[in-house]
Amino acid sequence: MKTRHTLISILLLIIAMHVPGIPGTALAQEESESPAYINIRLDKMQAPQEISVVLQIFMLLTVLSIAPAILVMLTSFTRIAIVLSLMRQALGTNQMPPNQIIIGLSLFLTFFIMMPVWDTINEQALQPYLSKKVDQETALKQAIQPLQKFMLRQTREKDLALLMNISRTPRPQNSDDVPFTVLIPSFIISELKTAFQMGFMLYIPFLVIDMVVASVLLSMGMMMLPPIMVSLPFKLMVFVLADGWHLIVGSLVKSFF
């Protein structure tokens, strides 16, 4: 019994040392807790360079927030992701391959295709700016030029003329005179059209297989058997025998060069 009361006393002492609001705990808290405070200061700038540093940090955070949109819409990612997704639907494999694999493959193919453009940007804009040979405005102009040339090669004149007419922009004399704000939506529209054209071409052989299988099942009187259950193995067999991944990836990469 005495041991039991001793254990209870020890437990009460531990609780009193850790639970706030119980008498006798203030001293223990003061000894265990380290002093901490938050201080917000609004000091005056000592030099104009400090303001420019703050603006640079703000611009950097802004660019990082829109970096996913830049990666998706201003590169080859859109076309690759759409074609691979349409290929999966044409095969009829539902979620195989999974979305993570399609997005990952599209991302790495985008890195492969855009690497020459990014190397040019690094040599002409980033490295001279880091070595303080050019200012920010010149570096930005030199960084846009390689990306603009890549986008112009993939943009249809019809789509570019549409956006030029809507924005009432004067007719450019050369490719350097095309406004970047007009080029971006024109490039996106062209990429969507090209991706759907390639996806349509992928659908044709698999559609033929589905029609043949459905006709055979109908002639055999198996109207209750879903044709997709029979056609799926044949579509996979044709896709593997034709080395479909090699053909699709090769066609996607070559379409940008």
Rosetta blueprint (number, residue, H / E / L):
1 M L
2 K H
3 T H
4 R H
5 H H
6 T H
7 L H
8 I H
9 S H
10 I H
11 L H
12 L H
13 L H
14 I H
15 I H
16 A H
17 M H
18 H H
19 V L
20 P L
21 G L
22 I L
23 P L
24 G L
25 T L
26 A H
27 L H
28 A H
29 Q H
30 E H
31 E H
32 S H
33 E L
34 S L
35 P L
36 A L
37 Y L
38 I L
39 N L
40 I L
41 R L
42 L L
43 D L
44 K L
45 M L
46 Q L
47 A L
48 P H
49 Q H
50 E H
51 I H
52 S H
53 V H
54 V H
55 L H
56 Q H
57 I H
58 F H
59 M H
60 L H
61 L H
62 T H
63 V H
64 L H
65 S H
66 I L
67 A H
68 P H
69 A H
70 I H
71 L H
72 V H
73 M H
74 L L
75 T L
76 S L
77 F H
78 T H
79 R H
80 I H
81 A H
82 I H
83 V H
84 L H
85 S H
86 L H
87 M H
88 R H
89 Q H
90 A H
91 L H
92 G L
93 T L
94 N L
95 Q L
96 M L
97 P L
98 P L
99 N H
100 Q H
101 I H
102 I H
103 I H
104 G H
105 L H
106 S H
107 L H
108 F H
109 L H
110 T H
111 F H
112 F H
113 I H
114 M H
115 M H
116 P H
117 V H
118 W H
119 D H
120 T H
121 I H
122 N H
123 E H
124 Q H
125 A H
126 L H
127 Q H
128 P H
129 Y H
130 L H
131 S L
132 K L
133 K L
134 V L
135 D L
136 Q H
137 E H
138 T H
139 A H
140 L H
141 K H
142 Q H
143 A H
144 I H
145 Q H
146 P H
147 L H
148 Q H
149 K H
150 F H
151 M H
152 L H
153 R H
154 Q H
155 T L
156 R L
157 E H
158 K H
159 D H
160 L H
161 A H
162 L H
163 L H
164 M H
165 N H
166 I H
167 S H
168 R L
169 T L
170 P L
171 R L
172 P L
173 Q L
174 N L
175 S H
176 D H
177 D H
178 V L
179 P L
180 F H
181 T H
182 V H
183 L H
184 I H
185 P H
186 S H
187 F H
188 I H
189 I H
190 S H
191 E H
192 L H
193 K H
194 T H
195 A H
196 F H
197 Q H
198 M H
199 G H
200 F H
201 M H
202 L H
203 Y H
204 I H
205 P H
206 F H
207 L H
208 V H
209 I H
210 D H
211 M H
212 V H
213 V H
214 A H
215 S H
216 V H
217 L H
218 L H
219 S H
220 M L
221 G L
222 M L
223 M L
224 M L
225 L L
226 P L
227 P H
228 I H
229 M H
230 V H
231 S H
232 L H
233 P H
234 F H
235 K H
236 L H
237 M H
238 V H
239 F H
240 V H
241 L H
242 A L
243 D L
244 G H
245 W H
246 H H
247 L H
248 I H
249 V H
250 G H
251 S H
252 L H
253 V H
254 K H
255 S L
256 F L
257 F L
